[in-house]
Amino acid sequence: MAANYWASSQRQHWQFTREKLAEIRNKLDDSDKDAVKLYPLPERRHLSIYFNIQIVRLGRRMQIRQQALATAQLYLRRFYTKVPIRDTNPYLVLATCVYLACKMEECPQHIRVVAGEARTFWPEFITGEIGKLAECEFWVISEMNSYLIVHHPYRTLQDLGPQLQLTPEETSQSWNVINDSYLTDLPMLYPPHIIALTAIFLSVVLKTSLHATTSSAAAAAVAAATSGSGGNLSSGPGAQSRTVMLIEWYAESGIDMDSIIECTQEIISLYEVWDNFADKVCKDQIGRMIKQRGLS
């Protein structure tokens, strides 16, 4: 295992530019244009929200730690940069990712338990046969070239919380923002510490509900903070001094604020998309695709 993110397989093999990631996905869609037309699926961000909900449901049932669930979400996202989603049973793949992530995060679950719980949640699409889950596990590992170690932003948050004098509320909100980042492409675009620093920044600068904040308002708040103008920020001298302290610390640490701004916009954009998310639409379209293609 590479203790240093910069020398890790995550950095060397699973970090992309936005352009490269879009190119990879476009090639997958172009590889079978007929399937894309015949089996329409929700837009990618709605799929990410839906898959997250399913992974969390399965994880809570088995009392799996959040970090393992985050690893599972990233495995799923990596896998679908290699394999067209319409060639798979997504429910089997996400159950497999949860099973594999538990192994890697040292909170293993027995394969029979995972297969049984998956069947309980998705009886139309999961048979409960452990052989299918085991076979899918080898497939997932193969497509990821056995690069399974994941470096998460949670550690940075835990390390910096006391240093930045984060309140329990700010720490909790930062943790939630990190959780939500796994519904986006951010873990495949930016180093973990940038995502953690974005979560901290949002939690300190935007004291109101992040889900009620628009991307334009968030961008304005970030710009105001970095310019020192103070507009659109949390009110009150205490809040202003906290923001100034945070910006000064970021500046002294040489943090790439352009990356922080881009990550901020991505997170807030996710919340805007979430407002239009329809669970039933995703479920119906995925189910139709699985049945019509005989993938269950």
C-alpha positions in Angstrom: 0.0 0.0 0.0 1.3 3.5 -0.9 0.9 5.6 2.3 1.7 8.6 0.1 -1.1 9.6 -2.1 1.3 11.2 -4.7 3.0 7.8 -5.2 -0.2 5.8 -5.1 -2.0 3.9 -7.9 -4.9 6.3 -7.3 -2.8 9.3 -8.4 -0.9 7.4 -11.1 -3.8 5.5 -12.7 -7.2 6.9 -11.5 -6.8 10.7 -11.7 -8.0 12.4 -14.8 -8.6 15.8 -16.3 -12.2 16.6 -17.1 -11.5 16.4 -20.8 -9.9 13.0 -20.5 -12.7 11.6 -18.4 -15.3 12.9 -20.9 -13.3 11.4 -23.8 -13.3 8.0 -22.0 -17.0 8.0 -21.4 -17.8 9.2 -25.0 -15.8 6.3 -26.4 -17.8 3.9 -24.3 -21.1 5.3 -25.6 -19.8 5.3 -29.1 -18.8 1.6 -28.8 -22.5 0.6 -28.9 -24.6 3.5 -30.1 -27.5 1.2 -30.8 -27.7 0.2 -27.2 -27.6 3.8 -26.0 -30.6 4.6 -28.2 -32.6 1.5 -27.4 -32.1 1.6 -23.7 -32.2 5.2 -22.5 -31.0 5.8 -18.9 -31.2 8.9 -16.7 -28.4 11.5 -16.9 -25.2 10.5 -15.3 -25.6 12.7 -12.1 -29.1 11.3 -11.5 -27.7 7.8 -11.8 -24.9 8.7 -9.3 -27.6 9.9 -6.8 -29.6 6.7 -7.3 -26.7 4.4 -7.0 -25.6 6.2 -3.8 -29.0 5.7 -2.3 -28.8 2.0 -3.1 -25.3 1.6 -1.7 -26.2 3.5 1.5 -29.4 1.3 2.0 -27.3 -1.8 1.6 -24.6 -0.5 3.9 -26.9 0.6 6.7 -28.5 -2.8 6.6 -25.1 -4.4 7.3 -23.8 -1.6 9.5 -20.9 -0.8 7.2 -18.6 2.1 7.9 -18.9 5.2 5.8 -15.4 5.0 4.4 -16.1 1.6 3.0 -19.2 2.9 1.4 -17.2 5.7 -0.1 -14.7 3.2 -1.5 -17.6 1.2 -3.0 -18.9 4.3 -4.7 -15.5 5.1 -6.2 -15.1 1.5 -7.4 -18.4 1.7 -9.1 -17.4 5.0 -10.8 -14.1 3.6 -11.9 -15.6 0.4 -13.2 -18.0 2.3 -15.4 -15.1 4.2 -17.1 -14.1 0.7 -18.4 -17.3 -1.1 -19.0 -20.5 0.3 -20.7 -23.3 0.3 -18.0 -25.7 -1.2 -20.5 -23.6 -4.4 -20.6 -24.1 -4.9 -16.9 -26.6 -5.5 -14.1 -25.9 -2.4 -12.1 -27.4 -3.9 -8.9 -25.0 -6.8 -9.1 -22.1 -4.5 -9.8 -22.9 -2.2 -6.9 -23.4 -5.1 -4.5 -20.0 -6.5 -5.6 -18.3 -3.1 -5.1 -19.7 -3.0 -1.6 -18.4 -6.5 -0.9 -15.0 -5.7 -2.3 -14.7 -2.4 -0.6 -15.4 -4.0 2.8 -12.5 -6.3 2.2 -10.2 -3.5 1.3 -11.3 -1.3 4.2 -10.8 -4.1 6.7 -14.4 -4.5 7.7 -15.2 -7.7 5.7 -18.7 -9.1 5.2 -19.3 -12.7 4.3 -20.2 -13.1 0.6 -23.4 -15.0 1.5 -24.5 -12.1 3.7 -23.9 -9.6 1.0 -25.6 -11.7 -1.7 -28.6 -12.4 0.6 -29.1 -8.7 1.6 -28.8 -7.7 -2.0 -31.5 -10.2 -3.0 -33.7 -8.8 -0.2 -33.4 -5.3 -1.6 -33.6 -6.1 -5.3 -35.3 -9.5 -5.7 -36.2 -8.8 -9.4 -32.6 -8.4 -10.4 -30.4 -10.4 -7.8 -30.7 -14.1 -7.5 -28.7 -14.4 -4.3 -26.3 -16.9 -5.9 -22.8 -16.3 -4.4 -21.2 -17.6 -7.6 -22.5 -14.6 -9.6 -21.2 -12.1 -7.0 -17.8 -13.9 -6.9 -17.6 -13.9 -10.7 -18.5 -10.2 -10.8 -15.8 -9.5 -8.1 -13.1 -10.9 -10.4 -14.5 -8.8 -13.2 -14.4 -5.6 -11.2 -10.9 -6.3 -9.9 -9.7 -7.0 -13.4 -11.2 -3.9 -14.9 -9.5 -1.8 -12.2 -6.2 -3.6 -12.9 -6.1 -4.6 -9.2 -5.5 -1.0 -8.2 -7.8 -1.0 -5.2 -6.3 1.2 -2.6 -8.3 4.4 -2.1 -7.1 7.6 -0.4 -10.0 9.5 1.1 -10.5 13.2 2.2 -11.7 12.1 5.6 -8.2 11.8 7.0 -7.3 15.4 6.0 -10.5 16.6 7.7 -9.6 14.8 10.9 -6.0 16.1 10.8 -6.9 19.7 10.1 -10.1 20.0 12.2 -8.2 20.9 15.5 -5.6 23.1 13.7 -8.3 25.1 12.0 -10.5 25.2 15.2 -13.5 23.8 13.5 -16.6 23.6 15.6 -18.5 20.2 15.9 -21.1 21.6 13.5 -18.5 22.6 10.9 -16.8 19.3 11.2 -20.1 17.4 10.8 -21.1 19.5 7.8 -17.6 19.1 6.2 -17.9 15.3 6.6 -21.3 15.4 4.9 -19.9 17.4 2.0 -17.1 14.9 1.6 -19.7 12.1 1.5 -21.6 14.0 -1.2 -18.4 14.5 -3.2 -18.5 10.7 -4.1 -21.7 11.4 -6.1 -19.6 13.6 -8.4 -16.4 13.1 -10.4 -14.3 15.0 -7.9 -12.5 12.0 -6.5 -11.3 11.2 -10.0 -10.3 14.8 -10.8 -8.7 16.2 -7.6 -6.5 15.0 -4.8 -8.3 14.0 -1.5 -6.8 17.0 0.4 -8.4 19.5 -2.1 -11.8 17.9 -1.6 -11.4 18.0 2.2 -10.3 21.7 2.1 -13.3 22.5 -0.2 -15.6 20.8 2.3 -14.1 22.8 5.2 -14.3 26.0 3.2 -17.9 25.5 2.3 -18.8 24.7 5.9 -17.1 27.8 7.3 -17.9 30.3 4.6 -21.5 29.2 3.8 -23.2 28.8 7.2 -26.6 28.4 5.6 -27.8 25.1 4.2 -25.6 24.1 1.3 -28.6 22.4 -0.4 -30.3 25.8 -0.5 -27.3 27.6 -2.1 -27.1 28.1 -5.8 -23.8 27.5 -7.7 -23.7 31.2 -8.7 -24.2 32.3 -5.1 -21.5 29.8 -3.9 -19.1 31.1 -6.6 -19.8 34.6 -5.5 -19.1 33.7 -1.9 -15.8 32.1 -2.7 -14.8 35.0 -4.9 -15.7 37.4 -2.1 -13.7 35.4 0.5 -10.6 35.1 -1.7 -10.7 38.8 -2.6 -11.4 39.9 1.0 -14.5 41.9 0.1 -16.7 40.0 2.5 -19.8 40.0 0.3 -22.2 37.1 0.4 -20.4 35.6 3.4 -21.6 34.6 6.9 -22.6 37.7 8.8 -21.1 39.0 12.0 -17.6 39.9 13.0 -16.9 36.5 14.4 -17.8 34.7 11.2 -15.8 37.3 9.1 -12.7 36.8 11.3 -13.0 33.0 10.9 -13.3 33.3 7.2 -10.3 35.7 7.0 -8.3 33.3 9.2 -9.2 30.4 6.9 -8.2 32.2 3.8 -4.9 33.3 5.3 -4.2 29.8 6.3 -5.0 28.5 2.8 -2.8 31.3 1.2 0.1 30.5 3.5 -0.2 26.8 2.8 -0.1 27.4 -1.0 -3.5 25.9 -1.6 -4.7 26.0 -5.2 -7.8 28.2 -4.8 -8.8 27.8 -8.4 -9.3 24.1 -7.6 -11.2 24.9 -4.5 -13.6 27.2 -6.5 -14.1 24.5 -9.2 -14.8 21.8 -6.5 -17.2 24.2 -4.8 -19.2 24.8 -8.0 -19.3 21.0 -8.6 -20.7 20.3 -5.2 -23.4 23.0 -5.3 -24.3 22.0 -8.8 -24.9 18.5 -7.5 -27.4 19.9 -5.0 -29.2 21.8 -7.7 -29.5 18.6 -9.8 -30.7 16.7 -6.7 -33.7 18.9 -6.6 -34.9 17.4 -9.8 -34.0 13.8 -9.0 -36.8 11.2 -9.3 -36.0 7.9 -7.7 -38.8 6.1 -9.6 -37.7 7.3 -13.0 -34.2 5.9 -12.4 -35.5 2.6 -11.0 -37.9 2.1 -13.9 -35.4 2.8 -16.6 -32.6 0.7 -15.1 -35.1 -2.2 -14.5 -36.4 -2.0 -18.0 -32.8 -2.1 -19.4 -31.8 -5.1 -17.3 -34.9 -7.1 -18.2 -34.9 -6.3 -21.9 -31.2 -7.2 -22.1 -31.6 -10.3 -20.0 -28.9 -9.3 -17.5 -30.6 -10.4 -14.3 
